[in-house]
C-alpha cells in the first residue's frame, strides 16, 4: 500500500521490484505469453468450445499479469508485515504460474483446461489447477490482511485499496461457483463437471474475445468484475485527485473519501447485480426489467448520481482553502 502522500516516482517503483521480484517476473512472463497467444490467434485457426484455441491463454495472461503487477507493487509499499506478505506473494506467483502452465498445456493438447475430467490425465490436471486457484485465493487473503494493517495518512487512498482488496477477494471466490457440477452433468457422465454458463453448456454464442454468453447467464462476468476491483477503485481515486487541480471541492480529503465510499458501495452492488443476473440464467446483453431497475437504483441511488451530487453540493465553496492532494500538483 502507498503509505505516504508523496507522488509515485520511478524510485518507488524500483523498490517494489526489489521487494517482490517473483510477482514482477511473473508479470514479465505473462506479457511474453500474451504476445505468443496473440500470434497464435492469427496463425492458428483451431477452436475450443466456440472460441479460438489461444483465446483463453491470452485472457488469463493479461489478467494474471495485472494481478502480479498490482500486488507486486503494493507489497513493495508495506512497512509492517512485509515478510509475511512477501511469502504470500511468492506462493501466489508460484501457483499462478502453475495455473498458466495448465491452461497453455491443455490448449496445446487442443482440449479444455477447466472442468475437464474426461480422462485420468485431464482429471489430474484439473485437480492441480483447482488446487492452485484455492492456494492463490488464500495467499491473496493474507496479503489483503497485511494491507489492512498498513494504513497511510490519506483515508481516501486507504479506502480505495481496502475496499478494492475485499471486493477482489469476493470476485475471486465467485469463481468457485463455476466448479459446482449440475445434476445433468453428473447424470450424463460426459467428463465435464462445472461450467461458465448457467443453464446451458459452454461453447454457445458469446461476446467476441471475452466469450461471455449472449444467450444465458455467465458466471465469468461477476468473477471478472469483482476480481479487478483492486485496479478500478484506485483508478477512480486517481481520477478524482487529478480533477482536484480544476475543481476546488475535490481538494477536500473528506469529500474524496465520501466519494470513494459511494464508489465502493456502487461497485459492490454492481458485483451483486451481475452475480444475481448470471445465476438466473440471464445474458448480460439481454437484461430484463428487474435487472435494469436494479441497475438504475445502483447508478442513481447508491453509488453515482444522486449521493455524489449531494456530497459535492454540500462541500462546494467559492474559495478553496484546502491544498490539493500530494502527487497531483
VOPAGU-906773 format. One record per residue (C-alpha): z, x, y; residue in one letter; residue number from 1. Coordinates in nm, 3 decimals. Each point is the difference from the previous one (the first is absolute). Layout:
% VOPAGU-906773
<<Z, X, Y>, A, NUM> ...
This chain:
% VOPAGU-906773
<<0.000, 0.000, 0.000>, X, 1> <<-0.067, 0.115, 0.351>, X, 2> <<0.354, 0.084, 0.105>, X, 3> <<-0.043, 0.056, 0.369>, X, 4> <<-0.200, -0.146, 0.282>, X, 5> <<-0.223, 0.303, 0.051>, X, 6> <<-0.375, -0.037, -0.045>, X, 7> <<-0.148, 0.108, -0.329>, X, 8> <<-0.155, 0.345, 0.023>, X, 9> <<-0.196, 0.220, -0.236>, X, 10> <<0.320, 0.193, -0.059>, X, 11> <<0.173, -0.319, -0.116>, X, 12> <<-0.282, -0.065, -0.246>, X, 13> <<0.020, 0.357, -0.127>, X, 14> <<0.370, -0.053, -0.075>, X, 15> <<-0.094, -0.309, -0.198>, X, 16> <<-0.253, 0.202, -0.202>, X, 17> <<0.259, 0.267, -0.084>, X, 18> <<0.262, -0.265, -0.071>, X, 19> <<-0.202, -0.183, -0.261>, X, 20> <<-0.293, 0.197, -0.126>, X, 21> <<-0.045, -0.200, -0.326>, X, 22> <<-0.078, -0.324, 0.185>, X, 23> <<-0.237, 0.172, 0.242>, X, 24> <<-0.175, 0.177, -0.289>, X, 25> <<-0.033, -0.340, -0.166>, X, 26> <<-0.153, -0.139, 0.319>, X, 27> <<-0.253, 0.284, 0.004>, X, 28> <<-0.085, -0.065, -0.365>, X, 29> <<-0.047, -0.369, 0.078>, X, 30> <<-0.238, 0.083, 0.283>, X, 31> <<-0.210, 0.203, -0.245>, X, 32> <<0.019, -0.281, -0.256>, X, 33> <<-0.116, -0.252, 0.259>, X, 34> <<-0.303, 0.216, 0.080>, X, 35> <<-0.090, 0.028, -0.370>, X, 36> <<0.046, -0.377, -0.042>, X, 37> <<-0.224, -0.072, 0.299>, X, 38> <<-0.272, 0.217, -0.151>, X, 39> <<0.055, -0.172, -0.333>, X, 40> <<-0.051, -0.342, 0.155>, X, 41> <<-0.337, 0.116, 0.131>, X, 42> <<-0.135, 0.174, -0.310>, X, 43> <<0.173, -0.192, -0.281>, X, 44> <<-0.100, -0.365, -0.047>, X, 45> <<0.245, -0.083, -0.279>, X, 46> <<0.228, -0.301, 0.052>, X, 47> <<0.349, -0.086, -0.127>, X, 48> <<0.135, -0.356, 0.037>, X, 49> <<-0.264, -0.083, 0.257>, X, 50> <<0.057, 0.302, 0.226>, X, 51> <<-0.161, 0.345, 0.015>, X, 52> <<0.163, 0.240, -0.246>, X, 53> <<0.116, 0.229, 0.284>, X, 54> <<0.137, -0.281, 0.216>, X, 55> <<0.356, 0.014, -0.137>, X, 56> <<0.030, 0.382, 0.017>, X, 57> <<-0.117, -0.017, 0.363>, X, 58> <<0.245, -0.273, 0.103>, X, 59> <<0.295, 0.162, -0.175>, X, 60> <<-0.084, 0.345, 0.136>, X, 61> <<0.007, -0.137, 0.355>, X, 62> <<0.320, -0.197, -0.056>, X, 63> <<0.183, 0.284, -0.174>, X, 64> <<-0.116, 0.244, 0.268>, X, 65> <<0.141, -0.225, 0.274>, X, 66> <<0.330, -0.030, -0.189>, X, 67> <<0.023, 0.376, -0.049>, X, 68> <<-0.070, 0.081, 0.366>, X, 69> <<0.247, -0.262, 0.124>, X, 70> <<0.295, 0.097, -0.217>, X, 71> <<-0.081, 0.371, 0.010>, X, 72> <<0.026, -0.010, 0.380>, X, 73> <<0.309, -0.225, 0.007>, X, 74> <<0.190, 0.223, -0.242>, X, 75> <<-0.077, 0.292, 0.231>, X, 76> <<0.188, -0.173, 0.285>, X, 77> <<0.325, -0.059, -0.188>, X, 78> <<0.325, 0.164, 0.098>, X, 79> <<0.234, -0.142, -0.265>, X, 80> <<-0.074, -0.047, -0.368>, X, 81> <<-0.314, 0.207, 0.031>, X, 82> <<0.038, 0.169, -0.340>, X, 83> <<0.041, -0.333, -0.179>, X, 84> <<-0.304, -0.141, 0.181>, X, 85> <<-0.197, 0.317, -0.081>, X, 86> <<0.063, -0.040, -0.373>, X, 87> <<-0.076, -0.372, 0.014>, X, 88> <<-0.324, 0.080, 0.183>, X, 89> <<-0.088, 0.256, -0.265>, X, 90> <<0.059, -0.256, -0.275>, X, 91> <<-0.225, -0.245, 0.186>, X, 92> <<-0.271, 0.265, 0.043>, X, 93> <<0.005, 0.093, -0.371>, X, 94> <<-0.018, -0.357, -0.129>, X, 95> <<-0.259, -0.106, 0.257>, X, 96> <<-0.211, 0.291, -0.125>, X, 97> <<0.051, -0.125, -0.357>, X, 98> <<-0.108, -0.349, 0.106>, X, 99> <<-0.316, 0.136, 0.162>, X, 100> <<-0.083, 0.210, -0.306>, X, 101> <<0.022, -0.316, -0.211>, X, 102> <<-0.216, -0.202, 0.240>, X, 103> <<-0.271, 0.266, 0.027>, X, 104> <<0.018, 0.080, -0.372>, X, 105> <<-0.044, -0.363, -0.103>, X, 106> <<-0.285, -0.039, 0.247>, X, 107> <<-0.173, 0.298, -0.158>, X, 108> <<0.044, -0.174, -0.337>, X, 109> <<-0.167, -0.305, 0.156>, X, 110> <<0.299, -0.224, -0.062>, X, 111> <<0.284, -0.158, 0.194>, X, 112> <<0.329, 0.176, 0.072>, X, 113> <<0.218, -0.298, 0.091>, X, 114> <<0.127, -0.248, -0.263>, X, 115> <<-0.219, 0.153, -0.271>, X, 116> <<0.165, 0.007, -0.345>, X, 117> <<-0.318, -0.052, -0.201>, X, 118> <<0.043, 0.321, -0.202>, X, 119> <<0.304, 0.217, -0.082>, X, 120> <<-0.130, 0.264, 0.246>, X, 121> <<-0.052, -0.253, 0.278>, X, 122> <<0.343, -0.152, -0.064>, X, 123> <<0.166, 0.342, 0.017>, X, 124> <<-0.187, 0.086, 0.320>, X, 125> <<0.104, -0.333, 0.157>, X, 126> <<0.365, 0.061, -0.095>, X, 127> <<-0.014, 0.342, 0.165>, X, 128> <<-0.152, -0.153, 0.311>, X, 129> <<0.252, -0.285, 0.014>, X, 130> <<0.288, 0.245, -0.041>, X, 131> <<-0.143, 0.216, 0.276>, X, 132> <<-0.020, -0.296, 0.237>, X, 133> <<0.365, -0.087, -0.070>, X, 134> <<0.105, 0.360, 0.063>, X, 135> <<-0.185, 0.004, 0.333>, X, 136> <<0.174, -0.323, 0.106>, X, 137> <<0.344, 0.144, -0.077>, X, 138> <<-0.084, 0.324, 0.182>, X, 139> <<-0.120, -0.199, 0.301>, X, 140> <<0.326, -0.197, -0.002>, X, 141> <<0.199, 0.324, 0.010>, X, 142> <<-0.206, 0.136, 0.289>, X, 143> <<0.038, -0.328, 0.188>, X, 144> <<0.379, 0.007, -0.041>, X, 145> <<0.008, 0.352, 0.142>, X, 146> <<-0.218, -0.114, 0.292>, X, 147> <<0.256, -0.270, 0.078>, X, 148> <<0.268, 0.269, 0.015>, X, 149> <<-0.195, 0.195, 0.264>, X, 150> <<-0.025, -0.222, 0.309>, X, 151> <<-0.150, 0.139, 0.316>, X, 152> <<0.090, -0.082, 0.360>, X, 153> <<-0.278, -0.258, 0.044>, X, 154> <<0.094, -0.335, -0.161>, X, 155> <<-0.360, -0.121, 0.007>, X, 156> <<-0.119, 0.301, -0.198>, X, 157> <<0.289, -0.036, -0.244>, X, 158> <<-0.087, -0.366, -0.051>, X, 159> <<-0.371, 0.068, -0.051>, X, 160> <<0.066, 0.258, -0.270>, X, 161> <<0.286, -0.183, -0.170>, X, 162> <<-0.175, -0.337, -0.009>, X, 163> <<-0.322, 0.168, -0.109>, X, 164> <<0.180, 0.175, -0.286>, X, 165> <<0.170, -0.320, -0.122>, X, 166> <<-0.317, -0.209, 0.013>, X, 167> <<-0.196, 0.280, -0.167>, X, 168> <<0.249, 0.005, -0.288>, X, 169> <<-0.037, -0.376, -0.034>, X, 170> <<-0.379, 0.033, 0.007>, X, 171> <<0.008, 0.269, -0.267>, X, 172> <<0.231, -0.218, -0.209>, X, 173> <<-0.238, -0.295, 0.025>, X, 174> <<-0.245, 0.206, -0.201>, X, 175> <<0.216, -0.058, -0.306>, X, 176> <<-0.098, -0.370, 0.011>, X, 177> <<-0.345, 0.109, -0.115>, X, 178> <<0.138, 0.149, -0.321>, X, 179> <<0.135, -0.333, -0.128>, X, 180> <<-0.243, -0.123, -0.270>, X, 181> <<-0.105, -0.364, -0.003>, X, 182> <<0.054, -0.221, -0.303>, X, 183> <<-0.378, -0.011, -0.048>, X, 184> <<-0.021, 0.381, -0.010>, X, 185> <<0.279, 0.023, -0.255>, X, 186> <<-0.164, -0.266, -0.216>, X, 187> <<-0.348, 0.151, 0.029>, X, 188> <<0.114, 0.349, -0.096>, X, 189> <<-0.306, 0.156, 0.162>, X, 190> <<0.175, 0.317, 0.111>, X, 191> <<0.068, -0.101, 0.359>, X, 192> <<0.359, -0.074, 0.110>, X, 193> <<0.025, -0.070, 0.371>, X, 194> <<-0.247, -0.062, 0.278>, X, 195> <<-0.066, 0.032, 0.371>, X, 196> <<-0.133, -0.356, 0.023>, X, 197> <<0.217, -0.309, -0.045>, X, 198> <<-0.136, -0.268, -0.230>, X, 199> <<-0.327, 0.185, -0.064>, X, 200> <<-0.116, 0.308, -0.186>, X, 201> <<-0.057, 0.312, 0.208>, X, 202> <<-0.359, 0.088, 0.079>, X, 203> <<-0.115, -0.315, 0.176>, X, 204> <<-0.147, -0.023, 0.352>, X, 205> <<0.190, 0.209, 0.251>, X, 206> <<-0.007, 0.159, 0.343>, X, 207> <<-0.221, 0.309, 0.030>, X, 208> <<0.180, 0.327, -0.083>, X, 209> <<0.345, -0.162, 0.001>, X, 210> <<-0.089, -0.225, -0.292>, X, 211> <<0.251, -0.266, 0.103>, X, 212> <<-0.094, -0.327, -0.165>, X, 213> <<-0.195, -0.253, 0.205>, X, 214> <<0.052, -0.277, -0.258>, X, 215> <<0.367, 0.030, -0.091>, X, 216> <<0.334, 0.148, 0.099>, X, 217> <<0.026, 0.378, 0.001>, X, 218> <<0.333, 0.184, -0.022>, X, 219> <<-0.156, 0.320, 0.131>, X, 220> <<0.008, -0.152, 0.348>, X, 221> <<0.380, -0.031, 0.046>, X, 222> <<0.038, 0.332, -0.182>, X, 223> <<-0.235, 0.169, 0.248>, X, 224> <<0.127, -0.174, 0.314>, X, 225> <<0.365, 0.065, -0.083>, X, 226> <<-0.046, 0.357, -0.121>, X, 227> <<-0.156, 0.117, 0.326>, X, 228> <<0.263, -0.145, 0.233>, X, 229> <<0.138, 0.351, 0.047>, X, 230> <<-0.325, 0.100, 0.166>, X, 231> <<-0.078, -0.319, 0.193>, X, 232> <<0.341, -0.074, 0.157>, X, 233> <<0.040, 0.350, 0.149>, X, 234> <<-0.362, -0.027, 0.117>, X, 235> <<0.092, -0.318, 0.191>, X, 236> <<0.285, 0.191, 0.166>, X, 237> <<-0.233, 0.285, 0.092>, X, 238> <<-0.228, -0.254, 0.169>, X, 239> <<0.296, -0.147, 0.191>, X, 240> <<0.108, 0.346, 0.115>, X, 241> <<-0.353, 0.080, 0.112>, X, 242> <<-0.023, -0.332, 0.189>, X, 243> <<0.326, 0.079, 0.180>, X, 244> <<-0.200, 0.234, 0.224>, X, 245> <<-0.173, -0.304, 0.147>, X, 246> <<0.258, -0.276, -0.045>, X, 247> <<0.342, 0.068, 0.146>, X, 248> <<0.175, -0.261, -0.213>, X, 249> <<-0.074, 0.202, -0.316>, X, 250> <<0.188, 0.300, 0.141>, X, 251> <<0.321, -0.182, -0.082>, X, 252> <<0.121, 0.117, -0.341>, X, 253> <<0.165, -0.337, -0.061>, X, 254> <<-0.330, -0.179, 0.051>, X, 255> <<-0.178, 0.227, -0.245>, X, 256> <<0.278, -0.050, -0.254>, X, 257> <<-0.017, -0.380, 0.030>, X, 258> <<-0.377, 0.005, -0.032>, X, 259> <<0.029, 0.217, -0.310>, X, 260> <<0.251, -0.248, -0.146>, X, 261> <<-0.259, -0.272, 0.047>, X, 262> <<-0.274, 0.216, -0.146>, X, 263> <<0.211, 0.083, -0.305>, X, 264> <<0.098, -0.366, -0.052>, X, 265> <<-0.362, -0.110, 0.038>, X, 266> <<-0.122, 0.268, -0.238>, X, 267> <<0.259, -0.093, -0.264>, X, 268> <<-0.097, -0.366, 0.038>, X, 269> <<-0.367, 0.093, -0.043>, X, 270> <<0.080, 0.184, -0.325>, X, 271> <<0.186, -0.309, -0.121>, X, 272> <<-0.293, -0.221, 0.098>, X, 273> <<-0.270, 0.199, -0.181>, X, 274> <<0.228, 0.027, -0.305>, X, 275> <<0.048, -0.379, -0.003>, X, 276> <<-0.373, -0.049, 0.045>, X, 277> <<-0.086, 0.234, -0.286>, X, 278> <<0.254, -0.153, -0.239>, X, 279> <<-0.152, -0.342, 0.064>, X, 280> <<-0.334, 0.135, -0.119>, X, 281> <<-0.157, -0.036, 0.343>, X, 282> <<-0.261, 0.244, 0.129>, X, 283> <<0.074, 0.182, 0.323>, X, 284> <<-0.337, -0.110, 0.137>, X, 285> <<0.055, -0.368, -0.082>, X, 286> <<0.343, -0.089, 0.142>, X, 287> <<0.108, -0.362, -0.015>, X, 288> <<0.168, -0.199, 0.276>, X, 289> <<0.351, 0.103, -0.109>, X, 290> <<-0.088, 0.369, 0.012>, X, 291> <<-0.162, -0.033, 0.341>, X, 292> <<0.300, -0.194, 0.131>, X, 293> <<0.239, 0.268, -0.127>, X, 294> <<-0.214, 0.271, 0.157>, X, 295> <<0.003, -0.184, 0.333>, X, 296> <<0.380, -0.025, -0.014>, X, 297> <<0.025, 0.374, -0.064>, X, 298> <<-0.240, 0.093, 0.281>, X, 299> <<0.133, -0.242, 0.260>, X, 300> <<0.363, -0.048, -0.090>, X, 301> <<0.121, 0.305, -0.190>, X, 302> <<-0.158, 0.331, 0.077>, X, 303> <<-0.262, -0.003, 0.274>, X, 304> <<-0.088, -0.249, 0.269>, X, 305> <<0.291, -0.213, 0.123>, X, 306> <<0.303, 0.222, -0.074>, X, 307> <<-0.177, 0.312, 0.131>, X, 308> <<-0.102, -0.183, 0.317>, X, 309> <<0.361, -0.110, 0.052>, X, 310> <<0.129, 0.356, -0.044>, X, 311> <<-0.251, 0.138, 0.249>, X, 312> <<0.058, -0.280, 0.250>, X, 313> <<0.376, 0.038, -0.013>, X, 314> <<-0.009, 0.373, 0.065>, X, 315> <<-0.289, 0.019, 0.243>, X, 316> <<0.097, 0.146, 0.335>, X, 317> <<-0.197, 0.094, 0.313>, X, 318> <<0.111, 0.361, -0.002>, X, 319> <<0.084, 0.185, -0.317>, X, 320> <<0.293, 0.234, 0.017>, X, 321> <<-0.010, 0.107, -0.363>, X, 322> <<-0.196, 0.310, -0.087>, X, 323> <<-0.276, -0.029, -0.259>, X, 324> <<0.084, 0.108, -0.355>, X, 325> <<-0.019, 0.369, -0.069>, X, 326> <<-0.332, 0.100, -0.146>, X, 327> <<-0.202, -0.250, 0.206>, X, 328> <<-0.003, 0.183, 0.331>, X, 329> 
